[in-house]
């Protein structure tokens, strides 16, 4: 699995845009209602897991038939959300990258918890990003180069109490070894001038959010 990506489709906001992320060779995981979304779009699912409390019994039967493998758990007697269970499982596979889709939505508590899952992946040394309809989110603790793509803005926000040594190259508003503290919004709504922007961090964890207009 080390040379493959794992794409996790969760039960938040999903649409045709999410299917565009799939590449040949990707390992596809459906977490709870995310598995139903894949079934409805006739996307082969390698593994489905969760409590499946957001689908009907008939839909769950269809999911089990559609997926190569499925694992369910009690919706009450569990310590993890479906998305977290999927990420824990994916990390154990040591993939080249984990991509999270359908982890943002109307439930702000779930959205924030899923953003925090990026920290777990970072600590395990596995590249991970969240892809939404309007945003793409990374978590950085060293160096990263990101493409501008179709996004209008790039914002940086500290996830830890303090992030030091922040350097931005190729941005409208560059930084040179700056420090941001939790609660500061100085890094919101920057822009990549060319095609690629470079971000460096010395200490701490920095959220990098690419957003459409």
C-alpha positions in Angstrom: 0.0 0.0 0.0 3.0 2.3 0.4 2.9 3.3 -3.3 -0.9 3.9 -3.3 -3.2 6.6 -2.2 -6.2 5.9 0.1 -9.2 8.1 -0.6 -11.7 8.2 2.3 -15.3 9.3 1.4 -17.2 10.2 4.6 -20.8 11.2 5.1 -20.5 15.0 4.9 -20.9 17.2 1.8 -20.1 15.3 -1.4 -20.9 15.8 -5.0 -19.6 15.2 -8.5 -16.5 17.3 -7.7 -15.4 14.6 -5.2 -15.4 11.9 -7.9 -12.9 14.0 -9.9 -10.3 13.3 -7.3 -10.2 9.6 -8.0 -7.2 8.3 -10.0 -6.4 4.9 -11.3 -4.8 2.7 -8.6 -6.4 4.6 -5.7 -7.7 2.5 -2.8 -11.3 3.6 -2.1 -12.7 3.6 1.4 -16.3 4.5 2.2 -17.0 5.7 5.8 -20.7 5.3 6.7 -22.9 7.3 4.3 -19.8 8.0 2.2 -20.0 4.3 1.1 -23.6 4.9 -0.1 -22.5 7.9 -2.1 -19.9 5.7 -3.9 -22.5 3.0 -4.5 -24.9 5.5 -6.0 -22.2 6.7 -8.3 -21.2 3.2 -9.3 -17.6 3.6 -7.9 -16.0 0.4 -6.8 -15.3 0.4 -3.0 -12.4 -1.5 -1.6 -13.4 -1.2 2.0 -16.4 0.3 3.9 -16.6 0.8 7.7 -18.6 2.7 10.3 -21.7 2.3 12.4 -23.9 3.0 9.3 -26.5 4.7 11.5 -27.1 7.3 8.7 -28.3 4.7 6.1 -31.4 2.4 6.1 -31.1 -1.3 6.6 -31.8 -1.8 2.9 -29.1 0.6 2.0 -26.6 -1.1 4.3 -27.4 -4.5 2.7 -26.7 -2.9 -0.7 -23.4 -1.4 0.6 -22.2 -4.8 1.9 -23.0 -6.3 -1.5 -21.3 -3.6 -3.4 -18.0 -3.3 -1.4 -15.1 -5.7 -1.5 -15.1 -5.7 2.3 -17.2 -4.1 4.9 -17.0 -3.7 8.7 -19.6 -2.3 11.0 -19.7 -1.4 14.7 -22.3 -0.4 17.3 -23.3 3.3 16.9 -23.2 3.9 20.7 -20.5 1.7 22.1 -17.6 3.2 20.2 -15.0 5.8 21.0 -14.3 7.2 17.5 -16.3 8.9 14.8 -16.6 7.0 11.5 -14.1 9.4 9.9 -11.6 8.9 12.7 -12.0 5.1 12.5 -11.3 5.3 8.7 -8.2 7.4 9.2 -6.8 5.1 11.9 -7.3 2.2 9.6 -5.7 4.0 6.7 -2.7 5.1 8.7 -2.1 1.4 9.6 -1.8 0.6 5.9 1.1 3.1 5.5 -0.1 4.6 2.2 1.7 7.2 0.0 -1.1 9.7 0.8 -4.5 9.9 2.5 -7.2 12.1 0.9 -10.3 13.0 2.9 -13.5 13.8 1.1 -17.0 14.4 2.6 -15.5 15.4 6.0 -16.8 19.0 5.9 -20.4 20.0 6.1 -23.1 21.5 8.3 -22.0 19.9 11.5 -19.2 22.3 12.6 -18.2 19.9 15.4 -17.5 17.1 13.0 -15.8 19.4 10.5 -13.4 20.7 13.2 -12.8 17.2 14.5 -12.0 16.0 11.0 -9.6 19.0 10.4 -7.8 17.9 13.6 -7.3 14.4 12.1 -4.7 16.0 9.9 -2.5 16.4 13.0 -2.7 12.6 13.6 -1.5 12.0 10.1 1.2 14.5 10.4 2.5 12.9 13.5 2.6 9.5 11.7 4.5 11.0 8.8 1.8 10.3 6.3 0.8 13.0 3.8 -2.9 13.9 4.2 -5.2 16.6 2.9 -8.9 17.4 3.0 -10.6 18.2 -0.3 -14.0 19.9 -0.2 -16.1 21.5 -2.9 -14.7 25.0 -2.2 -11.6 24.3 -0.1 -8.5 22.2 0.1 -6.8 21.9 3.5 -3.3 20.9 4.5 -1.4 20.8 7.8 2.3 21.7 7.7 5.1 21.4 10.2 8.1 21.8 7.9 8.2 22.7 4.2 5.5 22.4 1.4 5.0 23.6 -2.1 1.4 24.1 -3.2 -0.1 24.8 -6.6 -2.5 27.7 -7.0 -4.8 25.7 -9.2 -8.3 27.2 -9.5 -8.3 28.6 -6.0 -8.4 32.3 -5.4 -7.0 32.5 -1.9 -4.6 30.8 0.5 -4.9 31.3 4.2 -2.6 30.1 7.0 -3.8 29.6 10.5 -1.9 28.2 13.5 -3.3 24.9 14.9 -0.9 24.9 17.8 -0.5 27.7 20.4 2.4 29.1 18.4 4.0 28.5 15.0 7.4 30.0 14.4 9.7 30.5 11.5 6.9 30.9 8.9 8.3 31.8 5.5 6.1 32.4 2.5 7.6 32.6 -1.0 5.7 33.3 -4.2 2.8 35.0 -2.3 1.3 38.5 -2.6 2.1 39.0 1.1 5.4 37.2 1.8 6.6 36.3 5.3 10.2 35.7 6.5 10.5 33.6 9.6 7.4 35.1 11.2 5.5 33.9 14.2 1.8 33.4 14.5 -0.1 32.7 17.7 -3.4 30.8 18.1 -6.2 33.4 17.6 -4.4 35.6 15.1 -5.9 36.1 11.7 -2.9 37.7 10.0 -2.5 34.9 7.6 -6.1 35.0 6.1 -6.7 35.7 2.4 -3.3 35.6 0.8 -2.7 34.8 -2.9 -0.2 32.8 -4.8 1.3 35.1 -7.5 2.5 32.4 -9.9 1.6 28.7 -10.2 3.5 27.5 -7.1 3.8 28.9 -3.5 6.3 27.7 -1.0 5.6 27.6 2.8 8.2 26.8 5.4 7.7 26.3 9.2 10.3 25.8 11.9 8.1 24.8 14.9 4.4 24.2 15.4 1.6 23.1 13.1 0.2 25.4 10.5 -3.1 25.0 8.7 -2.9 25.9 5.0 -6.4 26.4 3.4 -6.8 27.0 -0.3 -10.3 28.6 -1.0 -12.3 29.6 -4.0 -13.7 33.1 -4.2 
